[in-house]
Amino acid sequence: MDWSILLSLICPIMMLLCMKGMFSGHNHGDAKGRTEQPQISPEEVQAMQTKMAELSEQNAHLLKELQSMKETFSNDAGMKSNNSLSN
């Protein structure tokens, strides 16, 4: 018996079986449980909106700080190149 043919067929067959197991594993349970949306209280919504506003404000502050640092760096780099040219 030629074992090389058998070994060559085992790999694709096992791959097909694994893929079938992956896709069929998601079909268990009732459909109602999967489509049900979690309930969020108005207080949680308000807390998330407040946090979002704080994060947006922090983001704007960091963007301004980054822009300031870029300008400072480009000014410093320009001064250094001018000093090296004059020497």
ChimeraX attribute file (.defattr): number of C-alpha atoms within 10 A of each C-alpha:
attribute: neighborCount
match mode: 1-to-1
recipient: residues
	/A:1	5
	/A:2	6
	/A:3	8
	/A:4	9
	/A:5	9
	/A:6	10
	/A:7	10
	/A:8	10
	/A:9	11
	/A:10	11
	/A:11	10
	/A:12	11
	/A:13	11
	/A:14	11
	/A:15	11
	/A:16	11
	/A:17	10
	/A:18	12
	/A:19	12
	/A:20	11
	/A:21	11
	/A:22	11
	/A:23	9
	/A:24	10
	/A:25	10
	/A:26	8
	/A:27	9
	/A:28	7
	/A:29	9
	/A:30	8
	/A:31	9
	/A:32	7
	/A:33	8
	/A:34	8
	/A:35	8
	/A:36	8
	/A:37	7
	/A:38	6
	/A:39	7
	/A:40	8
	/A:41	9
	/A:42	9
	/A:43	9
	/A:44	11
	/A:45	11
	/A:46	11
	/A:47	12
	/A:48	12
	/A:49	12
	/A:50	12
	/A:51	12
	/A:52	12
	/A:53	12
	/A:54	12
	/A:55	12
	/A:56	12
	/A:57	12
	/A:58	12
	/A:59	12
	/A:60	12
	/A:61	12
	/A:62	12
	/A:63	12
	/A:64	12
	/A:65	12
	/A:66	12
	/A:67	12
	/A:68	12
	/A:69	12
	/A:70	12
	/A:71	12
	/A:72	12
	/A:73	12
	/A:74	12
	/A:75	12
	/A:76	12
	/A:77	12
	/A:78	12
	/A:79	12
	/A:80	12
	/A:81	11
	/A:82	11
	/A:83	10
	/A:84	9
	/A:85	8
	/A:86	7
	/A:87	5
